[in-house]
Amino acid sequence: MTVTRTGRCMCGAIRFEARDEPFDVTHCHCHSCRKHNGAAVVTLAGYRVEQITFSGADRRHYNSSPGVRRGFCGDCGTPLTWEGDGGDLGPIIEFHISTFDEPDSLVPTAHAFEPERIAWMEVADDLPRYEGFPGEGTPLRHGPK
């Protein structure tokens, strides 16, 4: 059975549908994600582009670094996506999990860019912490410092 999840921006102008399971759900501590959201940590659910359908208004984009763009609603300003090259996965779109209608169904499995985290921000879980993207190299550790 195919899982379908839906979501939207705060004002509802942009809606999306994600088919099947995400390839990952990750807490990201990188400076860029934190700046884009104004948050101490950001949690993203990643999908291949072909798993996603958008409807309603077109999202606006900001090119945050070479090959990476971040989607947001031009009406309400909701940050929606990180979009870029997923290597072997091809083009990917990662959604901020709180833009999903039922974010509780998306459970994180790792932390990305742990060395960039805000020093006082420690998430009390036993998930692996990576220097970069999850699965690239050996985890720095499991759980908080």
C-alpha positions in Angstrom: 0.0 0.0 0.0 1.3 3.4 -1.0 1.5 6.0 1.8 0.5 9.5 0.8 1.2 12.5 3.0 -0.2 16.0 2.4 0.9 19.4 3.6 0.7 23.1 3.0 2.1 26.5 3.9 0.5 28.5 6.7 -2.0 30.4 4.6 -2.8 27.3 2.4 -1.9 29.0 -0.9 0.7 26.2 -1.6 -0.2 22.6 -1.1 1.8 19.4 -1.6 1.4 15.7 -1.7 4.3 13.3 -1.0 3.9 9.6 -2.1 5.6 6.7 -0.4 8.0 6.9 2.5 10.7 9.6 2.7 14.3 8.4 2.2 15.2 10.1 5.5 13.9 12.2 8.3 16.7 14.2 9.8 17.3 16.9 12.4 19.6 19.4 10.6 21.9 21.7 12.6 23.6 23.5 9.7 23.9 27.3 9.7 22.0 27.6 6.5 18.9 25.6 7.6 18.8 27.4 10.9 19.0 30.8 9.2 16.2 29.9 6.7 13.9 29.0 9.5 15.0 31.2 12.4 15.2 28.0 14.5 17.8 26.3 16.7 17.4 23.0 14.8 15.3 22.1 11.7 13.7 18.7 11.0 13.4 17.7 7.3 11.7 14.8 5.5 13.4 14.0 2.2 11.8 12.7 -1.0 12.8 12.2 -4.6 11.3 14.9 -6.9 9.1 12.4 -8.7 7.4 11.5 -5.4 6.1 15.1 -5.0 3.1 17.0 -6.5 2.5 20.7 -5.7 -0.8 22.5 -6.2 -2.1 26.0 -5.7 0.3 29.0 -5.9 3.8 28.6 -7.1 6.4 28.6 -4.4 9.2 31.2 -4.6 12.8 30.2 -4.3 16.0 31.5 -2.8 19.3 30.1 -4.1 21.1 29.7 -0.8 24.3 28.1 -2.0 25.5 26.5 -5.3 23.0 23.9 -6.4 20.7 24.4 -3.5 17.5 26.4 -3.4 15.0 26.9 -0.7 11.3 27.1 -1.4 8.8 29.3 0.5 5.4 30.8 0.2 5.4 34.3 -1.4 2.1 35.1 0.4 2.7 34.1 4.1 6.4 33.5 4.0 6.3 29.9 5.3 9.7 28.1 4.7 8.8 24.9 2.9 11.7 23.1 1.2 15.4 22.5 0.7 15.9 21.4 -2.9 19.0 20.1 -4.5 21.1 17.2 -5.8 20.6 14.0 -3.8 23.6 12.2 -5.4 22.5 8.6 -6.3 18.9 9.6 -5.5 18.9 12.3 -8.2 17.1 15.6 -7.5 15.5 15.8 -4.1 13.1 17.9 -2.1 13.2 18.0 1.7 10.2 19.4 3.5 10.2 21.0 6.9 8.1 18.4 8.8 5.9 21.0 10.4 4.4 21.8 7.0 2.9 18.4 6.8 -0.7 18.0 7.9 0.3 15.1 10.2 3.9 15.6 11.2 3.8 13.0 14.0 4.0 10.3 11.4 7.5 11.4 10.4 10.0 10.2 13.0 13.7 11.4 12.8 16.5 8.8 12.4 19.6 11.0 12.6 21.2 14.4 13.1 23.0 16.2 10.3 25.9 18.7 10.6 26.2 18.2 14.3 29.4 20.3 14.6 27.4 23.3 13.5 24.8 23.0 16.2 24.2 25.8 18.6 26.3 24.9 21.7 23.3 25.0 24.2 21.0 23.1 21.8 21.2 19.4 22.8 18.4 17.0 21.7 18.0 14.2 24.2 17.8 11.1 21.9 20.1 8.3 21.0 20.2 9.0 17.3 23.5 9.1 15.4 25.1 12.4 14.9 26.9 13.0 11.6 29.5 15.6 10.6 27.6 16.1 7.3 24.7 14.3 5.8 23.5 11.1 7.4 25.0 8.0 5.9 28.1 9.9 4.8 30.9 8.5 6.9 30.8 7.2 10.5 28.6 8.9 13.0 30.5 11.2 15.4 28.5 9.6 18.3 25.1 8.4 19.3 23.1 10.6 21.8 24.0 13.9 23.4 27.5 14.9 24.5 
